[in-house]
Amino acid sequence: MTRVAIIGAGIVGATAAFYLSQEEGVEVTVYDHGVGQASKAAAGIISPWFSRRRNKAWYRLARLGADFYPRLMQDLEQVGQPSQAYEQTGVLVLKKKEEYLDEVMERALAKKPESPLMGELEFWTRDQVQQRFPGLAGFDRAFWASGGARVDGGVLVQDLLQAAGLEPIRKEVKLSWDQGQILVEGQAYGKILLTTGAWLGKVLEPLGYQVDVRPQKGQILDYQLDEVTDTYPVVMPEGEADLIPFRDGKVSLGASHENDMGFDLEVDPQVLQELVDQMQAYYPRVTGLEATGVRVGIRAYTSDYSPFFGPLPDQDHVWTVSGLGSTGLTIGPLLGRELALGILGKTGDLDPADYPVSRYVNR
Ligand SMILES: Cc1cc2nc3c(=O)[nH]c(=O)nc-3n(C[C@H](O)[C@H](O)[C@H](O)COP(=O)(O)OP(=O)(O)OC[C@H]3O[C@@H](n4cnc5c(N)ncnc54)[C@H](O)[C@@H]3O)c2cc1C
């Protein structure tokens, strides 16, 4: 029997827990503090194809991460835990200068052959958009991709843990050394997964590691709009403020990207007002709406904005991952599965050497 400890049950830890629970001869214990978790605070947009980022390793991960979602949904269904957290509702991209939409289309068409998941690509008139999402304004033309999706990170984490039959132990775990071996809360485990997101430094630095991961605060508003159904698409105007509708009528507006705030989780009304002001040009109704909730979470960034995963440089029974940034819900499930395979010595779809831990974590 291999005893595996998973520290952190955001999207990565929960997916790893789910896939490890399918393996014979593996006993999994999940620990999760849960405070400030990015996965349950996230906007949930799964649409990496139109990014202007040139980092090829990152784009490959993002593309494969988006492609992995339908498979994850199937795998959950197969074990009798179908999830409604993910849905391909389509995305609308809006630009202040509408000629820039031509560039979006150009980039999308270039990537489409290897990413058929992005679906139909079209320009829509304002009337076409309004039929799909009444109340949107401030533009004549929008870019439409039918395969863009949204996911409710909090719901997906719950569904994965339930499918795994695992309830996390709710505590902030401390690691320690014992004769060159890392212990979890004083206990030895055969394998350890550190899926602690932005908190990786807090976990590893007391053991003498240097960790290049910094926190970024994100805030997001939730509204309840009764008319909203599962046919409403995600709306991505230029800037930070996106609209993400869910099938139960919840519509999220976000999210902020706040550096230099450390692990602060206070709601900042001024930042929220800025999100509303940005969205006002495209969804004038938003100004009069009362929010039903605010979520605050902490993203993890490395100094070159690249994620990493794999074994710790000097401890090959301890695998870790972090630096998922603002696309962590997109790439998190794929990385969770890669960690589950990797820790058991199996080969996945990615090579950890392309995302080396040693670039960001050292003793
Ligand atoms: C506001 C916001 C909007 C976002 N929008 C999107 C989006 O639209 N699309 C997208 O793809 N991504 C988005 N992201 C990014 C995405 O949410 C994250 O990158 C991703 O969820 C990170 O997952 P994770 O599992 O690595 O970390 P997390 O979800 O943060 O989970 C880490 C968990 O580890 C726990 N932990 C840490 N230390 C310990 C310890 N010592 N002991 C026990 N538990 C511990 C934490 O409490 C937490 O629960 C957004 C993020 C935010 C904050």
The ligand as an SDF file (V2000), in Angstrom:
LIG
                    3D

 53 58  0  0  0  0  0  0  0  0999 V2000
  -10.2860   36.1550   -8.6270 C   0  0  0  0  0  0  0  0  0  0  0  0
   -9.6670   35.0790   -9.4740 C   0  0  0  0  0  0  0  0  0  0  0  0
  -10.1200   34.8720  -10.7690 C   0  0  0  0  0  0  0  0  0  0  0  0
   -9.5700   33.8450  -11.5560 C   0  0  0  0  0  0  0  0  0  0  0  0
  -10.1070   33.5880  -12.7870 N   0  0  0  0  0  0  0  0  0  0  0  0
   -9.6260   32.5480  -13.5240 C   0  0  0  0  0  0  0  0  0  0  0  0
  -10.2060   32.2350  -14.7860 C   0  0  0  0  0  0  0  0  0  0  0  0
  -11.1660   32.8770  -15.2200 O   0  0  0  0  0  0  0  0  0  0  0  0
   -9.6790   31.2040  -15.5070 N   0  0  0  0  0  0  0  0  0  0  0  0
   -8.6290   30.4630  -15.0510 C   0  0  0  0  0  0  0  0  0  0  0  0
   -8.1920   29.5500  -15.7510 O   0  0  0  0  0  0  0  0  0  0  0  0
   -8.0570   30.7380  -13.8540 N   0  0  0  0  0  0  0  0  0  0  0  0
   -8.5210   31.7660  -13.0900 C   0  0  0  0  0  0  0  0  0  0  0  0
   -7.9510   32.0730  -11.8820 N   0  0  0  0  0  0  0  0  0  0  0  0
   -6.7330   31.3390  -11.4780 C   0  0  0  0  0  0  0  0  0  0  0  0
   -7.0440   30.0250  -10.8100 C   0  0  0  0  0  0  0  0  0  0  0  0
   -8.1350   30.1600   -9.9470 O   0  0  0  0  0  0  0  0  0  0  0  0
   -5.8450   29.5160  -10.0110 C   0  0  0  0  0  0  0  0  0  0  0  0
   -4.6530   29.6250  -10.7470 O   0  0  0  0  0  0  0  0  0  0  0  0
   -6.0380   28.0570   -9.6340 C   0  0  0  0  0  0  0  0  0  0  0  0
   -7.3110   27.8890   -9.0470 O   0  0  0  0  0  0  0  0  0  0  0  0
   -4.9440   27.6010   -8.6810 C   0  0  0  0  0  0  0  0  0  0  0  0
   -5.2530   26.3100   -8.2200 O   0  0  0  0  0  0  0  0  0  0  0  0
   -4.3550   25.6100   -7.1360 P   0  0  0  0  0  0  0  0  0  0  0  0
   -4.9920   24.3080   -6.8410 O   0  0  0  0  0  0  0  0  0  0  0  0
   -2.9210   25.6410   -7.5790 O   0  0  0  0  0  0  0  0  0  0  0  0
   -4.3860   26.5940   -5.8550 O   0  0  0  0  0  0  0  0  0  0  0  0
   -5.5900   26.9850   -4.8900 P   0  0  0  0  0  0  0  0  0  0  0  0
   -6.8910   26.8620   -5.5520 O   0  0  0  0  0  0  0  0  0  0  0  0
   -5.2470   28.2990   -4.2840 O   0  0  0  0  0  0  0  0  0  0  0  0
   -5.5360   25.8570   -3.7820 O   0  0  0  0  0  0  0  0  0  0  0  0
   -4.4630   25.7420   -2.8730 C   0  0  0  0  0  0  0  0  0  0  0  0
   -5.0380   25.1860   -1.5770 C   0  0  0  0  0  0  0  0  0  0  0  0
   -3.9480   24.8170   -0.7280 O   0  0  0  0  0  0  0  0  0  0  0  0
   -4.2940   25.1490    0.5930 C   0  0  0  0  0  0  0  0  0  0  0  0
   -3.0850   25.2430    1.4160 N   0  0  0  0  0  0  0  0  0  0  0  0
   -2.0400   26.0970    1.2760 C   0  0  0  0  0  0  0  0  0  0  0  0
   -1.1370   25.8880    2.2400 N   0  0  0  0  0  0  0  0  0  0  0  0
   -1.6160   24.8790    2.9950 C   0  0  0  0  0  0  0  0  0  0  0  0
   -1.1370   24.2040    4.1570 C   0  0  0  0  0  0  0  0  0  0  0  0
    0.0370   24.5130    4.7440 N   0  0  0  0  0  0  0  0  0  0  0  0
   -1.8920   23.1990    4.6980 N   0  0  0  0  0  0  0  0  0  0  0  0
   -3.0840   22.8550    4.1420 C   0  0  0  0  0  0  0  0  0  0  0  0
   -3.5930   23.4730    3.0450 N   0  0  0  0  0  0  0  0  0  0  0  0
   -2.8640   24.4740    2.4830 C   0  0  0  0  0  0  0  0  0  0  0  0
   -4.9940   26.4850    0.4320 C   0  0  0  0  0  0  0  0  0  0  0  0
   -5.7400   26.7980    1.5990 O   0  0  0  0  0  0  0  0  0  0  0  0
   -5.8550   26.2120   -0.7880 C   0  0  0  0  0  0  0  0  0  0  0  0
   -7.0990   25.6720   -0.4130 O   0  0  0  0  0  0  0  0  0  0  0  0
   -8.5020   33.0610  -11.0540 C   0  0  0  0  0  0  0  0  0  0  0  0
   -8.0300   33.2880   -9.7510 C   0  0  0  0  0  0  0  0  0  0  0  0
   -8.6100   34.2840   -8.9650 C   0  0  0  0  0  0  0  0  0  0  0  0
   -8.1050   34.4880   -7.5640 C   0  0  0  0  0  0  0  0  0  0  0  0
  1  2  1  0
  2  3  1  0
  2 52  2  0
  3  4  2  0
  4  5  1  0
  4 50  1  0
  5  6  2  0
  6  7  1  0
  6 13  1  0
  7  8  2  0
  7  9  1  0
  9 10  1  0
 10 11  2  0
 10 12  1  0
 12 13  2  0
 13 14  1  0
 14 15  1  0
 14 50  1  0
 15 16  1  0
 16 17  1  0
 16 18  1  0
 18 19  1  0
 18 20  1  0
 20 21  1  0
 20 22  1  0
 22 23  1  0
 23 24  1  0
 24 25  2  0
 24 26  1  0
 24 27  1  0
 27 28  1  0
 28 29  2  0
 28 30  1  0
 28 31  1  0
 31 32  1  0
 32 33  1  0
 33 34  1  0
 33 48  1  0
 34 35  1  0
 35 36  1  0
 35 46  1  0
 36 37  1  0
 36 45  1  0
 37 38  2  0
 38 39  1  0
 39 40  1  0
 39 45  2  0
 40 41  1  0
 40 42  2  0
 42 43  1  0
 43 44  2  0
 44 45  1  0
 46 47  1  0
 46 48  1  0
 48 49  1  0
 50 51  2  0
 51 52  1  0
 52 53  1  0
M  END
$$$$
